[in-house]
């Protein structure tokens, strides 16, 4: 019988990871839990899944203060959410402990064997994305950071079959693209990309850069990839507050830009699967999943769609949560936590749809099937 690892059992505290048949058992307070479905998750992305990497950077993009983490058992860790991120929720579903941030002190040896989160708020596919917010790890730097850990993993597993299978059976979760629009293309006063490229050209530029780094991860041994598309950015409180559309409408122009990227990413997944038969690349249709929530909120128990649970300005969407500000008390009613990020309730839905969804949600297979390969 499949046993779920709860967040208090394996999400924090003194956790020991013991390699067992390319996986490991997690011991917390003497309790031995079921072996995870995969050895590890290696996460790459932006603030949607950052769990603390920006805490140690000279950056304006930080969330290691209340009310962030108000519903998370560890409090304000640097997650841009009231609770769990999508990666945390996937860890629950895959029976993995929550993976540590790359900057975690003493992260080496067996502590790397459950995976690492390399995501960084304001980071993008392009190196320059988000530079006006200070330091951040771009996609390129996140890949380099991952590669810097490989020697420590190899020191534990050796250089033979165990090491190769560990990487091949682990899943790389990649969540990129949002910042390349919000903190680059849609800021013509700070970046020239909006003048230089049409929306279609910019999407192609992003996908070309993305492809190179995906293949860099493939070249060092990763074989399972979940590549999340960009959600309907024109519907986030920040864009609704921009005045580019009526107050009760999403910004259709922004959503149209994002579709170029998503369609290209889905096509890229098809091409990568054709060119690399020993690997599997999965497209996560975040746009459709969030769109379904926004179009059918009552089905999911939501009734506030157009503003953040915390934040200031129009739609509570012009800035992120200020330190010690009071968020809404009815957080499960809200789709958006702040100006840019979904609530934990939405993240749980997105993770479940990625894990068990059909080809509308995840293509060509879902995460549960990916884990079994």
Number of C-alpha atoms within 10 A of each C-alpha: 4 9 11 16 22 15 19 12 19 23 21 15 11 10 16 17 17 16 17 10 11 20 21 23 21 24 17 18 11 9 11 12 18 17 20 24 19 23 27 26 27 24 27 25 28 28 29 23 29 31 31 27 25 29 21 12 16 12 17 15 22 25 26 19 19 19 21 29 22 15 15 17 14 14 17 22 23 25 27 34 31 27 25 25 28 24 26 23 23 24 26 21 22 22 23 32 26 25 25 23 23 24 17 13 8 8 15 16 16 18 18 21 26 26 25 24 27 31 32 32 31 31 34 31 27 19 16 15 22 26 18 14 16 12 19 28 26 27 28 19 17 22 17 16 15 18 14 11 16 16 14 18 20 16 13 16 19 13 12 9 10 15 18 18 15 22 25 21 24 26 25 26 24 24 27 26 28 24 22 24 23 19 22 24 23 17 14 12 9 14 18 13 18 17 9 11 14 13 21 15 14 20 23 17 15 19 18 13 15 21 15 12 18 20 14 16 17 18 10 13 18 23 22 24 25 24 24 23 26 24 21 24 24 23 25 25 28 27 23 26 24 16 11 15 15 11 14 10 12 21 22 15 13 19 17 15 20 25 19 16 23 23 13 18 26 22 12 19 21 17 12 18 15 13 10 13 10 10 18 21 27 27 27 34 26 24 19 16 22 22 15 13 19 20 11 13 18 12 11 16 14 18 15 18 20 25 27 32 29 25 25 18 14 18 24 23 27 21 19 23 26 16 12 10 14 13 20 14 9 9 20 19 19 24 29 29 31 30 28 25 23 23 23 27 23 24 25 21 17 24 23 19 20 29 23 16 19 13 15 16 22 25 21 20 22 22 26 17 11 20 17 9 11
